[in-house]
Amino acid sequence: MLKLIVKILVSFALLLLIVRHIDVQSVVAVVRDMQPEYLLLALLMQLLSAWLASYRWYQIMRRLKFSLGPLFYLKSYLKGTFFNQALPGGIGGDAYRVVETAALGHGKKVAFYGVFLDRVLGLVGLMLLNLLANMAYPDLLPRPIFHILNAIAVCGIAAVLMFAMLGKIERFAHFKFTRHLHELSAAMRAVYRDWRAIVLHSVISVLIHFVSMVAIYFIGIGVGLNYGLLTFLVLVPPVMMLTIAPISLAGWGVRESGMIGLFLLIGADKAKVLSMSVLYGLVLLAASLPGLYLFLVNRHKSESK
């Protein structure tokens, strides 16, 4: 309960700080003039991103010897997304996915490893996409920020590769503190024991975030931020990395602050950027609603037995 209160306070404080420096009436006007077809396109892109993410998770769990096909993992992923977006103070979406996949009979530990690897690969995909975008558009951001973002991406990807090597050091398996890390690293090596899996999962991971960036791009165009898609690929991924930190309510406040901060570097209108970020947050919430439906249907079936 305390963690939920802290998250609410952080989100409220950040949003209040933003509103104090932006004309709210301008934001309302931008949202009012938004063409609904852009929101629909953004929603479709976000749902496509969720489907791709569930397929990547399915591929990981299949290599960990879990049964059932892609449809089970799509449904579980959507339900987890609902918990993350609509009920961030209760059971987490990742925890729900662990519990549901563990029920397949392989135990919570291996289920946790699968969900954790899915999360790690998602982060790698986001960093890789941002690195590629920065290389393609090196003059968009000031040089110090350009170098910092690239360093974060390179170091993050390198850290994951080093962690994968940990599973080869048997000595770590003998100490209580490092045993679980060794097992997790070994699970990663089991999943990515060949280059085909590494390439396939990496491509899917980059594509997942690319589709999400297209969703934000559609909203940006709809509110009047007439920049190219490559600009969004450079500016938005760092903001998404910030929202991973569990310090706010489903990323609210952190996302808006990050968006405004980076888009101001290229002279974007603050009211339009805030409108884009808020609308994207609402699109994320709308994209999580199928998960609510699936959860309620599953709960009804369980109660009927």
N, C-alpha and C positions, 0 to 999 in steps of 0.2 A: 504493500500500500504506500509506503514511504517513497519507493522508487517512482511510482505512478505520479504522486504529488510533485516530486522534483521535476519530472518530465513535463508535467502540465505547466509548472511555474517557469521553466526554461523557455518553452514554446511561447507562453503568454508574454514573457518579458521581451523576447526577441521581436515578436510581432508588434508589441506596443512601441518598442523603440523604432521600428521601421515606419509605423503609421505616423509617428510624431514628426518624421522628416519627409513625408510624402502627402500630397494632397489626395485625400480619400475620394473626394468627388471626381477627380481625374481617373482614378482607378475604376470607380463605378461606371463612369462614362465609357471607358475602354471595354469593360466587360459587357456593358449593355449593347455596344456596337459589334460585338463579336459574332461572326457568322457561324451558325451552329454546325454547318457541314465540316468545318475544321475540327471541332470538338469530336464529331463522330469519327472522322479519320484518325484522330489521336487515340480514341478509345479502341478502335480496331487494331491499331498498331500495338497498343499496350497489351491487348489480349493475345495478339500474335507473339509478342515477346514472352508472355507467360507460357504459352504453348511450347515455344522453343526451349525455355528454361526447364519445363517439366520433362521434355524429351532428353535433355542433357542429363538430368537427374536419373531418369530411367536407364540411360546408358551406363551411368556409374553404378547403380544398384544391381544391374544385370551382371556386371563384372565382379560384384561382390557376392554373386550366387543367390540373389533375391529373385523370387518368382513374380509372376503376373506381368501383364503387358503394359504398354504406354498409357492406356486409358486410366488405369489405377493411379499412376503417378501424376497424370494431369489433374485428376479429381483431388488428390491429396495436396498437390501444389496449390491449386486454387483455394482450397479450404485454409491452407496455411497462410496464403496471401490475405485472406479475409481477416484472420486473427492478427496479422501484422498491421494492417491498415485501419481496421475498425475497432479492434479490441487490444490495443498495444499494452494496456495495463494488466491484462490477464495472461492466460497461457500464450506463449509466443508461437508464431507460425512454425518456426523450426522445431520447437518442442513437440508440437502437434504432429508434424511429419515424422519425427522420430518414433513417437508412440504408435502411430498408425502402421508404419512399415515394420516396426518390431513385432507387431501382432502377426506378421507373416511367418514367424517361427525362428528367426535367426538371432534374436536377442537385441536388447536396446543398445549395447555397445557398438555392434557392427552397424546398426541402423544410424546411430549417431555419427559414426565415421563417414557413412555415405552422405548424410546431410551436410556435415562439415566440409567434406571435399567439394560438394556442390557449391557451397558458399565461397570457398577459397578460389575455385576455378572461375566463379562469377566475378570476383574481385580482380583476378588476373586478366580476364577478358576486358574489363572496364579500363584497367591501366594500359593494356596493349592498344585498345582503340584510341585512347587519349594520346598515347605516344605516337601512333601512326598519324593522327590528325595534326599534332604539333609539328611533325616532320614535314607534312604536306603544306602547312601554313605557318612557317616559322616567324613571320613578321607581324602576326596579329597582336601578340602580347608583348609587353616590355621584356627585354632580355633577361633580367633577373628572375621574373616570374616564369618565363619560358624554361629557363634552366632548372628552376626548382621543381616544376611539374614533371619535367623529364627525369630528373634525378629520383623523384618519388616513385615514378613508374618503373624505372630500371631497377632500383633497389628493392621494390616490392616483388617484382618478378624474380629477381635473383634470390631473395629470401625464400620464396616458395620452392625454387629449385634446390636450394641448400637443405631445406627441410626434407625434401624427398630423399636426399642422400643419407639422412639420419637413420633410416631404416636398414642401412647396410652395416651400421656400426653395432655389432652384437653386444658390446659392453653396456650400452644404454638400456638393454633389456633386463639387466640384473639389478638395477637400482629402482626403488619405489617411485622416486620423484620423476624419473625419465622413462619409466616403463610404458606409460600410456602414450607418451609422445613417440616412442619407438614403434609401438603398435600402429598408431595412426599413420606414421610415415611408411610403415610396411604396407598398410592398406592402400596408401597412395601409389606405391610402387606396383602393387598388384593390379590396380586399375589401369595404370599407365605403363604396362610392361612392354608395350610396343609403340612404334612411332605412329602407326595408323590411328590408335586411340588418342594420342597426344594431339595430333593434327586435327582430327575430327572434332574433339571436344573444344579445342582452342578456337576453331572456326565458328562453331556453334555459339560459344561464349561471346565472341566479338559481335556476332550477328544479333544476339539477344539484345545487347546494349545499343547496337546501331539502330535497331528497330525502335527502341525506347527513345533514342535521340530524335528519330524521325517524328515520333509522336509529339515531342516537345517542339520540334521545328514547325509542325503544322499549327500548333497553338500560337507559337511566336508570330508566324505569318498572319494568323487570324487577328492578333491584337496590334498588328502594325510594326512588328520588329522585322523589317525587310532585309535580313541578312541571309547569306548563303548557308546551306546545310553544313558546310565545313566549319563555319564559325561556331555553330552549335556543338559540333563534335569536339572542338577545342575547349569551349567554355563550360559546357554542362557536366562532363564526366568528373572533374574535380569536385563539383558541388555534390554529385551523387556519392562520391567517396566520403564526404563530410557527413552525409545523412546516415551512413552506416553506423556511426558512433551512437550508442543508445542513450543519448542525453536529452532527447526531446520526444514529443508525442508524435510518432510516425514520421519524424523528420520535419514537422511543421516548425517554422521559425528559422531553423538551420538552413533549410533549402532556400527560403526566401532571402535570407541574409547573404548566402553565398552567391545566389543568382545576381542579386543587385550589385554586389561587390565586384564580380568579374565582368558583368556586362557594362558597368560604368567605365571600365578601362577602355572600352571602344566607343564611348559616348552615347550609349543607349539611354532612352528615356526611362526613368525610374518607375513611373506609374505603369508603363507598359510591361516592364520586366516583372514587377510585382504581380500584375494581372496574370501574366503567363505562368508564373510559379504557382499561384493560388489555383488557377484553373487546372494545371497539371496535377496538383494534389487532389482535386476533386475527380479528375479522370482516373487516378489511381484508386480512389475510393469506389468509383463506379465499376472499375474493372475487377474489384474484389467481390462484388455482389454475387456472381455465379458461385463463388466459394460458400457464401452464406446459404444459398439454396441447396447446394450439395450437402452441406453440414446438417441442415434441418431434415433433409430427406433421409440421410444416413441415421440420424438420431431417431427419427420416427420408426425406421425399420428395426432399430435395436430395441426400442420400447415395445414394439409389436410382438417380438419373439417371446 
